[in-house]
Structures are given as structure tokens and as C-alpha cells.
Amino acid sequence: MAVASILMSLLITVKAQPAPIQSVRVSTGVLSYYESLPSTAPGIVIRVYLINGSTIKPANAFVSIYANLPNGIIPMIHAYGSVVTLPFSDNAWSFVINKWLGTGMPVGSYNTSLLVFTTYVSGNKSWIVPMLIPYNVGWVLTSRGVGITTVGSATPRFVVAAIYINVTGIKPFSVVRVSAVGKQDPQILGTYDGYVLYNCSVSGPQPEIHVSSPYEFIPESTCLGINGSLPLVWVTWSNGVIHRDSNLEFFLDVGYIGVMPWEAVATEYGEVGQSYSANETWALAFPIFMSSVRGPGSFYWAYNGTWAIVNYSVWYVDPMTGVTEYLGSVTVSEVLYVPSQEPVEDGIDYGNGPISVLYYGATTIFNKLIGYSVLNTSSVIYYINFIPNPLTGVEELYECNGPVSIAYMVGSKTGALYSIILGGAESAVNTAQFGTGLMAYVVSPPYNAIANIIYGAIANEITDIILTELEIAGIILPPSNTTFIQTFLETTGISNGTRLYISVVMTSKPFGIPTYGFILNTTNYYGNPQEYTCSYGKVMVIG
């Protein structure tokens, strides 16, 4: 009844308007894209709603809109009200559009976004809600009379963002009186193992800070930019794996073909919208032989791009008395820019590469900004293990939290090929925690054409494995579309006496970059858990 009441109230609140071309729901609201909208200039329309139990109504709030750029962020408007508009004709767009056109990429090959923070105050409580609004540069140019062809049969000219301030479902900040506005010093950390960490608050035209009599809102933002290799997927092995199971061989295969989406994440909110998307073709495979590596390390696939960690804070000042109150802050992690058709690089990291930065450098940064470790037990899936039965000594495969595909290779000296098949990072995050397996969430036939790119001579066999696994899982394949997203970790060399634990580490949600890794150990899963739950829970004798 509460949900129905909210929906009815929303329908009454919002006047009848044309049906949107597309609507997208995120954790903090709904985005609707229109080709036409009566009595509205083409551009961005933000509507703020207050949800309190079963009621919903428009609410006045302080709204800050930042534009994401290839190298950082810049504020476009600060305003107060229940409806805030940013027409495509506004002068603030000129600087933003020129920055994107300067990349040289066709505007139809990528989408960027606006980063919006909405602050609502009630008494001594405040709420700061973030949202990303994806858009295409071509829409702005078209609205300005520039002849640009964008992807799709209809070009959106109006983007309506309904932002929900759920005062009963979101933990508020306690308003604190302070002596002065706390200016945030940008964290410029220099260069670390090939990464450039810099202040990504871009200099350029600045909007006026809105004064809402008798108080003044003062926003402050810090943008920490990270330029370098962004890991797509990796596999890490311990010293024990090398010494105990040197006959093991692993293959890390990637098939990302089509539109690659990057979802931004925020503290307390999770995914808050797509920060960037681009057309990419990543179809790669590489073997890793434990007999050839020189020590514990990681093999990875990575691409170059720009990643940002944005911290937004806001103060409330009485200009007559000087009384200053701190309303709170929120941190957003987002990918700003990856060139379309960016090549993927591979490498082995023995302690000074992108995976080490992800484990140690980035974790340190996040611990400081959001106050907890991002590589903790909640981000780890205890996937499978190979271990001798303690009573019979026969080798067994224990599928703890997900299925494994097995291919018996005729004439092979290394035994069967065991494959963990993961879909895109978002699919993995959404399904693996429930133990239902990890599958491609957008698949584009013909499958064997894609497998041919990756596997060559054994493409048909691998294709059969993929389709069989999908069929077993009961997944209905969607109609042919533009995107294929799938990753394999394949293992061979398993024999009687092998001890191998494979964990999947999900770093997409805390970091805001679609990435995850496989961690191989011989004594226990990653983090050495003393107790864990196996939702899939199947045992297979393989010895």
C-alpha cells in the first residue's frame, strides 16, 4: 500500500507529459529522456521530491550540478528550489562541450554525464543525495543548431531527473555548528608506479553560489584524479600455489565487445548512475603457467583511463551573524574518460603494478575518504576449491558459491579444463552474492564468431561450454544486441593432491570501476575466513 500511495502521489504531483524515449532507475531517483516536452527549453530538468513514509511531495533543496570532463569536474550551476533547470543554451555548456570535442572522438562513440548533489535540510538534520545524469554531447550540439548525428532513431532534447530525498530510508547528517567554512585542500599525491594522482577540479567559468535568504549555502568539492591503467580483470596467486602446484596452468580470457558502461558509486548509496560509456572491442586471452612465474603476483588485463574520487561538502551560513553550520558530505567514485576503442594491455604485477595499487594504494585512499576497507569480506565471494577428501584421499571439486564448467580434452596431458565463467562486472556483483552463478547479462550472437576471436581453433568447443552452462543455469538469452560481456578463468593441471582455493573479489561497487579479480590460495579462501556460507554447495569427485 505504501508503494502504491507513493506512485499515485507522484502521478498527481507531476503534470501529464509525453512518454519518455527511455527511463532509467538508479538508487537515488529516476532519469527520463524525452524528445519533446511542452513549455520547457531543451536541456536538463531536476525535480526534487521528499519521501516521508508513504507520502511524496516536491521539496526545496540546494542543488549543485557539476560537469564531468575528460580530465576532471567543473561546477555548472548552484541553485535552490524544487525544480532546477539547466538549458542546453546556457553559456556554462560551451566550456564543457569544447573540452569533450577536444578529445577528437566522434560524439556518437561515447556518453558522458553530469554529477548532481542535492542537499535538503530540516531542523538539525540534513541529507545529501548524489546522482549521475548520463547524456550525449551531440544532444547539446543539436539543440544549439549544430548538425550532429547521434546514435539512435530519436535524439533526446530533454532530460528529467527526479531526485528522491527519502528521509525515512536514508541516514541523515547531524547539523553541526562550526567556527568557519572548512576549505578542502586537494590531495595531490604525485606519481606512484605509473599512476598520476592530481587535483581534478578543473579551472574555468565558475557559477555564482546561490544565496537563499536569510541563509547562504556554501559548497566545497575535492576531486582526486587518477590517470593510468585501470584494471579490467586479474588473477592473483600466492607463494603457496607456486610451490605446491607448479603444474597448474591458468587462462584469463576477456570478451567485452560493444558499449562498455561505467557506473559511479557513492558512500551509503551504492550505484548512483552511469558516469561514462564508450564503444570498446576487447577480446583477449593469455595463459599463465605456475612453473614459469618468478614469485607471487598477479596477471592482469587493463586499459588507460581517468578515474576520479569526488568529495562534496556543504555549509550553511547566516550572512548577518556569521553563524556557520556544517551540513555533511558525500564521496562519489567514478570513471571520467576512457578513449573509444582503447586497446587493452596485459602484464604481470610482482608488487609495483596496477593490481598492487588497487590492493594497497587505492585501498589506503578509500580508507581515508570513506572510513572502511573496500577489500573486506563483503567484497569477496568464496567461489570454489579443489581439495583431497580427508577420508578417501580422492580429489574433489567443491563448488561453494558458483558453478564450474568442465571440458575433458582428449589427449591432454594436463587433464580437464575447469572454467569459471563470469558475466560483466555488474552481472557478477548482482548475482554472485546469491550463489546463483555468474553469467553474461548482455549477449550478442553469433557466439562462435566472438569465441573465434578469443580461442581460434578451439572456438566451437568453448562455445558449446558457454551455451551449455547458460542452459543449465536456466538463463534466457536476450535478443541480439550490441554488447557481449564475459570473462573466463580456466584452470588445468588439477590432479590428486591439489589444494587450490579460488576467491572472486568484487571491487566494482566500492571503487566505481568495473573490475574484479580471482585470488588463488592453497590453504583457505582470501582473507582466511574461519566460517563461511556456501549457497551453491555442490561437491564433485574428480580424482
C-alpha positions as CSV (number, residue, x, y, z in Angstrom):
1,M,0.0,0.0,0.0
2,A,2.8,2.4,0.8
3,V,4.4,1.9,-2.6
4,A,1.1,2.3,-4.4
5,S,0.4,5.5,-2.4
6,I,3.8,7.0,-3.4
7,L,3.3,6.2,-7.0
8,M,-0.2,7.7,-7.0
9,S,1.1,10.8,-5.3
10,L,3.8,11.2,-7.8
11,L,1.4,10.9,-10.7
12,I,-0.8,13.6,-9.2
13,T,2.2,15.8,-8.5
14,V,3.7,15.7,-12.0
15,K,1.6,17.1,-14.8
16,A,0.8,14.9,-17.8
17,Q,3.6,14.9,-20.3
18,P,4.7,12.9,-23.4
19,A,6.0,9.4,-22.9
20,P,9.8,9.3,-22.5
21,I,12.1,7.7,-25.0
22,Q,13.8,5.9,-22.1
23,S,13.6,5.8,-18.3
24,V,16.5,4.7,-16.1
25,R,16.1,4.0,-12.3
26,V,19.1,4.4,-10.0
27,S,19.3,4.2,-6.2
28,T,18.6,7.9,-5.7
29,G,15.9,8.5,-8.3
30,V,14.7,8.1,-11.9
31,L,16.1,9.6,-15.1
32,S,13.7,10.1,-18.1
33,Y,14.7,11.1,-21.6
34,Y,12.3,13.0,-23.9
35,E,12.2,14.0,-27.5
36,S,9.8,16.8,-26.7
37,L,8.5,18.4,-23.5
38,P,5.9,21.2,-23.6
39,S,6.8,24.7,-22.3
40,T,10.4,23.6,-21.5
41,A,13.7,24.7,-23.1
42,P,15.8,21.7,-24.3
43,G,18.2,20.7,-21.5
44,I,18.3,19.3,-18.0
45,V,15.4,19.5,-15.6
46,I,15.9,18.4,-12.0
47,R,12.8,17.8,-9.8
48,V,13.3,17.2,-6.1
49,Y,10.9,15.1,-4.1
50,L,10.7,14.4,-0.4
51,I,9.7,10.9,0.6
52,N,8.5,10.5,4.1
53,G,6.9,7.2,4.8
54,S,4.1,6.7,2.4
55,T,3.9,10.3,1.2
56,I,5.9,12.1,-1.5
57,K,5.9,15.8,-2.4
58,P,8.1,18.4,-4.1
59,A,10.7,19.8,-1.7
60,N,13.0,22.8,-1.9
61,A,16.7,21.8,-1.7
62,F,20.1,23.2,-2.6
63,V,21.3,21.7,-5.9
64,S,24.8,21.7,-7.2
65,I,25.5,20.4,-10.8
66,Y,29.0,19.5,-11.9
67,A,30.0,18.5,-15.4
68,N,32.3,15.5,-15.8
69,L,35.2,16.3,-18.2
70,P,37.9,14.1,-19.7
71,N,40.3,15.3,-17.0
72,G,38.1,16.3,-14.1
73,I,35.0,18.1,-13.0
74,I,33.7,21.7,-13.1
75,P,30.6,23.2,-11.4
76,M,27.9,24.5,-13.8
77,I,25.2,25.8,-11.5
78,H,24.3,26.1,-7.8
79,A,20.6,26.7,-7.2
80,Y,17.8,26.4,-4.7
81,G,14.3,25.1,-5.2
82,S,12.1,22.1,-6.0
83,V,12.8,22.5,-9.8
84,V,16.2,23.4,-11.2
85,T,16.8,23.8,-14.9
86,L,20.0,23.9,-16.9
87,P,19.1,24.6,-20.6
88,F,21.5,23.4,-23.3
89,S,21.6,27.0,-24.4
90,D,23.2,28.1,-21.1
91,N,26.7,29.6,-21.5
92,A,28.1,27.0,-19.0
93,W,27.8,24.3,-21.7
94,S,30.3,26.0,-24.0
95,F,33.3,25.3,-21.9
96,V,32.2,21.7,-21.2
97,I,31.4,20.8,-24.9
98,N,34.7,22.2,-26.1
99,K,36.6,20.0,-23.6
100,W,34.9,16.9,-24.9
101,L,35.3,17.9,-28.6
102,G,39.0,18.3,-27.8
103,T,39.3,14.5,-27.3
104,G,38.8,14.0,-31.1
105,M,36.3,11.2,-30.5
106,P,33.1,11.1,-32.6
107,V,30.3,12.2,-30.3
108,G,28.3,9.1,-31.1
109,S,31.0,6.8,-29.7
110,Y,30.6,7.7,-26.0
111,N,28.3,9.3,-23.4
112,T,29.5,11.4,-20.5
113,S,27.5,12.7,-17.5
114,L,26.6,15.4,-15.0
115,L,27.3,14.9,-11.3
116,V,24.5,16.3,-9.2
117,F,24.4,16.8,-5.4
118,T,21.1,17.7,-3.7
119,T,21.1,18.9,-0.1
120,Y,17.9,19.0,2.0
121,V,17.8,20.5,5.5
122,S,15.1,20.0,8.1
123,G,15.7,21.3,11.6
124,N,19.1,20.0,12.8
125,K,19.2,17.2,10.2
126,S,20.4,17.2,6.6
127,W,20.5,14.8,3.7
128,I,22.9,15.0,0.7
129,V,21.8,12.8,-2.3
130,P,24.1,12.3,-5.3
131,M,23.1,11.3,-8.8
132,L,24.7,10.9,-12.2
133,I,22.9,12.1,-15.3
134,P,24.3,10.5,-18.5
135,Y,24.0,12.5,-21.7
136,N,25.5,12.7,-25.2
137,V,27.5,15.8,-26.3
138,G,25.6,15.6,-29.6
139,W,22.3,16.4,-27.9
140,V,23.7,19.7,-26.7
141,L,25.2,20.5,-30.2
142,T,21.9,19.6,-31.9
143,S,19.9,21.8,-29.6
144,R,22.3,24.6,-30.5
145,G,21.7,24.1,-34.2
146,V,25.0,22.2,-34.9
147,G,24.3,19.3,-37.3
148,I,25.4,16.2,-35.5
149,T,24.2,12.7,-36.0
150,T,23.9,10.7,-32.8
151,V,23.2,7.1,-32.1
152,G,19.5,6.1,-32.1
153,S,16.4,6.9,-34.1
154,A,15.3,9.7,-31.8
155,T,17.6,12.4,-30.2
156,P,16.7,13.2,-26.6
157,R,16.4,17.0,-26.2
158,F,15.1,17.0,-22.6
159,V,16.5,15.0,-19.6
160,V,14.3,15.0,-16.5
161,A,15.9,13.8,-13.2
162,A,13.6,13.0,-10.4
163,I,15.7,13.0,-7.3
164,Y,14.2,11.4,-4.1
165,I,15.2,12.6,-0.6
166,N,14.0,9.6,1.4
167,V,14.1,11.0,4.9
168,T,12.9,7.7,6.5
169,G,15.2,5.5,4.4
170,I,18.5,7.5,4.3
171,K,20.5,8.1,7.4
172,P,20.8,11.9,7.9
173,F,23.7,14.1,8.9
174,S,23.5,16.0,12.2
175,V,23.9,19.7,11.5
176,V,27.0,20.9,13.4
177,R,27.9,24.5,14.3
178,V,31.5,25.3,13.4
179,S,33.7,28.3,13.5
180,A,34.2,28.7,9.8
181,V,33.7,27.0,6.4
182,G,36.3,24.3,6.1
183,K,38.2,24.8,2.8
184,Q,39.1,21.4,1.4
185,D,42.7,21.1,0.3
186,P,43.1,19.0,-2.9
187,Q,45.0,15.8,-2.4
188,I,47.8,15.9,-5.0
189,L,49.7,12.7,-4.3
190,G,52.1,12.9,-7.3
191,T,53.2,9.8,-9.2
192,Y,53.0,6.2,-7.9
193,D,54.1,3.2,-10.1
194,G,52.9,4.8,-13.3
195,Y,49.8,6.5,-11.9
196,V,49.4,10.3,-11.8
197,L,47.3,11.4,-8.8
198,Y,46.3,15.1,-9.2
199,N,43.7,17.7,-8.3
200,C,41.0,17.2,-10.9
201,S,38.9,20.3,-10.0
202,V,39.2,22.0,-13.4
203,S,39.8,25.8,-13.6
204,G,37.2,27.5,-15.8
205,P,34.0,29.5,-15.6
206,Q,32.5,29.3,-12.1
207,P,28.8,29.8,-11.3
208,E,27.6,32.0,-8.5
209,I,26.8,30.4,-5.2
210,H,23.1,30.8,-4.6
211,V,22.0,32.8,-1.6
212,S,18.8,31.6,0.0
213,S,17.7,34.4,2.4
214,P,18.4,34.5,5.2
215,Y,21.0,31.8,4.8
216,E,23.7,31.1,2.3
217,F,24.7,27.6,1.1
218,I,28.4,27.2,0.5
219,P,29.5,24.1,-1.3
220,E,33.1,22.8,-1.4
221,S,34.4,19.9,-3.6
222,T,37.6,18.0,-3.8
223,C,38.4,15.9,-6.9
224,L,41.2,13.4,-6.7
225,G,42.0,12.4,-10.3
226,I,43.9,9.1,-11.1
227,N,45.4,8.7,-14.6
228,G,46.8,5.4,-15.6
229,S,46.0,1.7,-16.1
230,L,42.5,0.8,-14.8
231,P,42.3,-3.0,-14.2
232,L,39.6,-4.8,-16.1
233,V,40.2,-8.3,-14.6
234,W,43.1,-10.0,-12.9
235,V,44.2,-13.2,-11.2
236,T,46.5,-13.2,-8.2
237,W,48.4,-16.3,-6.9
238,S,50.1,-16.8,-3.6
239,N,53.6,-18.2,-3.0
240,G,52.0,-21.5,-1.8
241,V,50.3,-22.1,-5.2
242,I,53.7,-21.9,-7.0
243,H,55.5,-24.3,-4.6
244,R,52.7,-26.8,-4.1
245,D,51.0,-26.9,-7.5
246,S,53.6,-25.8,-10.1
247,N,51.9,-27.9,-12.7
248,L,48.8,-25.7,-12.7
249,E,48.0,-23.6,-15.7
250,F,45.5,-20.8,-15.9
251,F,43.9,-18.9,-18.8
252,L,42.4,-15.4,-18.2
253,D,40.1,-14.6,-21.1
254,V,38.2,-11.4,-21.8
255,G,35.4,-10.7,-24.2
256,Y,34.0,-7.2,-23.9
257,I,32.6,-6.2,-27.3
258,G,30.2,-3.2,-27.7
259,V,29.1,-0.5,-25.4
260,M,31.1,-0.6,-22.1
261,P,29.3,1.1,-19.2
262,W,30.9,2.6,-16.1
263,E,28.7,3.0,-13.1
264,A,29.5,5.6,-10.4
265,V,29.2,4.6,-6.8
266,A,28.7,6.7,-3.6
267,T,29.0,6.1,0.1
268,E,25.8,4.9,1.7
269,Y,24.0,4.9,-1.7
270,G,25.8,2.3,-4.0
271,E,25.4,2.9,-7.7
272,V,24.1,6.4,-8.4
273,G,24.1,6.4,-12.2
274,Q,26.3,5.8,-15.2
275,S,29.3,8.2,-15.3
276,Y,30.6,7.2,-18.7
277,S,30.2,4.7,-21.6
278,A,32.1,4.1,-24.8
279,N,32.3,1.6,-27.6
280,E,35.1,-0.9,-27.0
281,T,36.3,-4.1,-28.5
282,W,38.3,-6.2,-26.0
283,A,38.7,-9.9,-27.0
284,L,41.8,-11.4,-25.5
285,A,43.2,-14.5,-23.9
286,F,46.5,-15.3,-22.2
287,P,47.9,-18.4,-20.4
288,I,49.7,-18.3,-17.1
289,F,52.0,-21.2,-16.1
290,M,52.8,-21.5,-12.4
291,S,56.1,-23.2,-13.4
292,S,57.2,-20.0,-15.2
293,V,56.3,-17.2,-12.8
294,R,59.1,-15.9,-10.6
295,G,57.1,-15.4,-7.4
296,P,53.7,-14.4,-6.0
297,G,52.0,-11.8,-8.2
298,S,49.1,-11.0,-10.5
299,F,48.4,-11.2,-14.2
300,Y,46.0,-8.6,-15.4
301,W,44.2,-7.0,-18.3
302,A,43.9,-3.2,-18.1
303,Y,43.1,-0.1,-20.1
304,N,44.2,3.5,-19.8
305,G,41.7,6.0,-18.5
306,T,40.8,8.6,-15.9
307,W,39.2,7.8,-12.6
308,A,38.1,10.3,-10.0
309,I,37.1,10.3,-6.4
310,V,34.9,13.3,-5.6
311,N,34.2,14.5,-2.1
312,Y,31.4,17.1,-1.8
313,S,30.7,19.0,1.4
314,V,28.3,21.9,2.1
315,W,27.9,24.6,4.8
316,Y,25.0,26.8,5.8
317,V,26.0,30.4,6.8
318,D,23.9,33.2,8.3
319,P,25.4,36.3,6.5
320,M,24.0,38.6,9.2
321,T,25.5,36.9,12.2
322,G,28.2,34.8,10.7
323,V,26.9,31.6,12.3
324,T,28.2,28.7,10.3
325,E,26.8,25.1,10.3
326,Y,28.3,22.1,8.6
327,L,25.6,20.0,6.8
328,G,27.7,17.0,5.8
329,S,29.5,15.4,2.9
330,V,29.3,12.5,0.4
331,T,32.0,10.8,-1.7
332,V,31.5,9.6,-5.2
333,S,33.9,7.3,-7.2
334,E,33.5,7.5,-11.0
335,V,35.3,6.9,-14.3
336,L,35.5,10.1,-16.2
337,Y,37.1,9.1,-19.5
338,V,38.3,6.1,-21.5
339,P,39.1,6.6,-25.2
340,S,36.7,4.8,-27.5
341,Q,38.3,1.6,-28.9
342,E,41.1,1.9,-26.3
343,P,43.5,-1.0,-26.5
344,V,43.8,-3.3,-23.6
345,E,47.2,-4.1,-22.2
346,D,48.3,-7.1,-20.2
347,G,51.1,-7.6,-17.7
348,I,52.3,-9.4,-14.6
349,D,52.4,-7.4,-11.4
350,Y,55.0,-8.5,-8.9
351,G,54.4,-5.7,-6.5
352,N,54.7,-2.4,-8.4
353,G,51.8,-2.5,-11.0
354,P,48.1,-1.6,-11.2
355,I,46.9,-4.5,-9.1
356,S,49.2,-3.6,-6.2
357,V,47.9,-0.1,-6.5
358,L,44.3,-1.4,-6.3
359,Y,45.1,-3.6,-3.3
360,Y,47.2,-1.1,-1.4
361,G,47.3,2.4,-2.8
362,A,43.6,2.8,-3.7
363,T,42.6,1.0,-0.6
364,T,44.5,3.4,1.5
365,I,42.9,6.4,-0.3
366,F,39.4,4.9,0.2
367,N,40.0,4.1,3.9
368,K,40.9,7.8,4.4
369,L,37.9,9.1,2.4
370,I,35.1,6.7,3.3
371,G,36.4,5.2,6.6
372,Y,36.4,1.5,5.8
373,S,38.3,-1.1,3.8
374,V,36.9,-1.7,0.4
375,L,38.6,-5.2,0.1
376,N,36.8,-6.8,3.0
377,T,34.7,-9.9,3.5
378,S,31.7,-8.3,1.9
379,S,33.5,-7.9,-1.4
380,V,34.8,-11.5,-1.5
381,I,33.0,-14.5,-2.9
382,Y,34.3,-17.8,-1.8
383,Y,33.8,-19.5,-5.1
384,I,35.3,-23.0,-5.5
385,N,38.1,-25.1,-4.1
386,F,39.9,-28.3,-5.1
387,I,41.0,-30.4,-2.2
388,P,41.6,-34.1,-1.4
389,N,38.8,-35.8,0.6
390,P,40.3,-36.2,4.1
391,L,38.9,-39.8,4.4
392,T,39.5,-41.2,0.9
393,G,42.3,-39.0,-0.4
394,V,40.4,-38.7,-3.7
395,E,40.5,-35.2,-5.3
396,E,37.2,-33.3,-5.1
397,L,35.8,-30.1,-6.6
398,Y,33.7,-28.1,-4.2
399,E,31.5,-25.5,-5.9
400,C,30.9,-23.3,-2.9
401,N,29.2,-20.2,-4.4
402,G,29.0,-20.8,-8.1
403,P,29.1,-23.3,-10.9
404,V,32.2,-24.5,-12.9
405,S,32.2,-25.7,-16.5
406,I,34.3,-28.8,-17.2
407,A,35.8,-29.7,-20.6
408,Y,37.6,-33.1,-20.9
409,M,40.3,-32.6,-23.5
410,V,41.1,-35.7,-25.5
411,G,44.8,-36.5,-25.4
412,S,45.6,-33.7,-22.9
413,K,48.5,-34.2,-20.6
414,T,47.2,-31.7,-18.1
415,G,43.7,-33.2,-17.5
416,A,40.3,-31.5,-17.7
417,L,39.8,-27.8,-18.2
418,Y,37.8,-26.1,-15.4
419,S,36.2,-22.8,-16.3
420,I,34.7,-20.1,-14.1
421,I,32.5,-18.0,-16.4
422,L,31.7,-14.5,-15.3
423,G,29.5,-12.0,-17.0
424,G,30.2,-8.3,-16.9
425,A,31.2,-6.8,-13.6
426,E,27.7,-5.6,-12.9
427,S,26.3,-9.1,-13.5
428,A,28.8,-10.6,-11.2
429,V,28.0,-8.2,-8.4
430,N,24.3,-8.7,-8.7
431,T,24.2,-12.5,-9.0
432,A,27.2,-14.0,-7.3
433,Q,26.3,-12.9,-3.8
434,F,23.2,-15.0,-4.1
435,G,25.2,-18.1,-5.2
436,T,23.3,-18.3,-8.5
437,G,26.4,-18.3,-10.7
438,L,27.9,-15.6,-12.9
439,M,26.8,-15.3,-16.4
440,A,26.8,-12.8,-19.3
441,Y,24.0,-10.3,-18.9
442,V,24.0,-9.0,-22.4
443,V,25.0,-11.5,-25.0
444,S,25.3,-10.9,-28.7
445,P,25.1,-13.9,-31.0
446,P,26.7,-15.4,-33.0
447,Y,28.6,-16.8,-30.0
448,N,31.2,-18.8,-32.0
449,A,32.1,-15.7,-34.0
450,I,33.2,-14.0,-30.8
451,A,34.8,-17.2,-29.4
452,N,36.8,-17.4,-32.6
453,I,38.4,-14.0,-31.8
454,I,39.5,-15.3,-28.4
455,Y,40.1,-19.0,-28.9
456,G,40.7,-19.7,-32.5
457,A,40.9,-23.4,-33.2
458,I,39.0,-24.5,-30.1
459,A,36.3,-21.9,-30.5
460,N,33.5,-24.4,-31.2
461,E,34.3,-26.4,-28.1
462,I,34.4,-23.3,-25.9
463,T,31.1,-22.0,-27.5
464,D,29.4,-25.3,-26.5
465,I,30.6,-24.9,-23.0
466,I,29.2,-21.4,-22.8
467,L,25.8,-22.3,-24.2
468,T,25.6,-25.5,-22.0
469,E,26.4,-23.5,-18.9
470,L,23.8,-20.9,-19.7
471,E,21.2,-23.6,-20.4
472,I,22.0,-25.4,-17.2
473,A,21.6,-22.1,-15.2
474,G,18.2,-21.6,-16.8
475,I,19.1,-18.2,-18.2
476,I,17.0,-17.0,-21.2
477,L,19.4,-15.4,-23.7
478,P,18.2,-11.9,-24.6
479,P,17.7,-10.9,-28.3
480,S,20.8,-10.0,-30.3
481,N,22.1,-6.6,-29.2
482,T,25.3,-4.6,-29.4
483,T,27.2,-5.9,-26.4
484,F,28.9,-9.1,-25.4
485,I,30.5,-9.1,-21.9
486,Q,32.1,-12.2,-20.5
487,T,35.2,-13.3,-18.8
488,F,36.7,-16.8,-18.2
489,L,39.2,-18.1,-15.7
490,E,40.2,-21.5,-16.9
491,T,42.3,-23.9,-14.8
492,T,44.0,-27.1,-15.8
493,G,46.7,-29.3,-14.3
494,I,44.4,-30.4,-11.4
495,S,45.4,-33.8,-10.0
496,N,45.2,-35.9,-6.9
497,G,46.7,-33.9,-4.1
498,T,45.9,-30.5,-5.5
499,R,44.9,-27.9,-2.9
500,L,43.5,-24.8,-4.5
501,Y,41.0,-22.2,-3.3
502,I,39.7,-19.6,-5.8
503,S,38.0,-16.5,-4.4
504,V,36.4,-13.8,-6.6
505,V,37.0,-10.3,-5.3
506,M,34.3,-7.8,-6.3
507,T,35.8,-4.2,-6.4
508,S,33.2,-2.7,-8.7
509,K,30.9,-1.3,-6.1
510,P,33.3,0.3,-3.8
511,F,35.7,1.7,-6.5
512,G,33.3,2.7,-9.3
513,I,35.4,1.0,-11.9
514,P,34.0,-2.3,-13.4
515,T,36.7,-4.7,-12.2
516,Y,37.1,-7.9,-10.3
517,G,39.8,-10.3,-9.6
518,F,40.4,-14.0,-8.9
519,I,42.7,-14.8,-5.9
520,L,44.3,-18.2,-5.7
521,N,45.5,-19.7,-2.4
522,T,46.4,-23.2,-1.2
523,T,45.2,-23.2,2.5
524,N,42.0,-21.2,2.5
525,Y,40.0,-18.5,0.7
526,Y,41.1,-14.9,0.5
527,G,41.1,-13.3,4.0
528,N,41.5,-16.7,5.7
529,P,37.8,-16.9,6.8
530,Q,37.1,-19.3,9.7
531,E,33.5,-19.6,8.8
532,Y,31.7,-19.0,5.5
533,T,28.4,-19.9,3.8
534,C,28.2,-21.9,0.6
535,S,25.0,-21.1,-1.2
536,Y,25.7,-23.2,-4.3
537,G,27.2,-26.1,-2.3
538,K,27.9,-28.9,-4.8
539,V,30.7,-31.5,-4.5
540,M,32.1,-33.4,-7.4
541,V,34.7,-36.3,-7.3
542,I,37.3,-35.6,-10.0
543,G,40.2,-37.8,-8.9
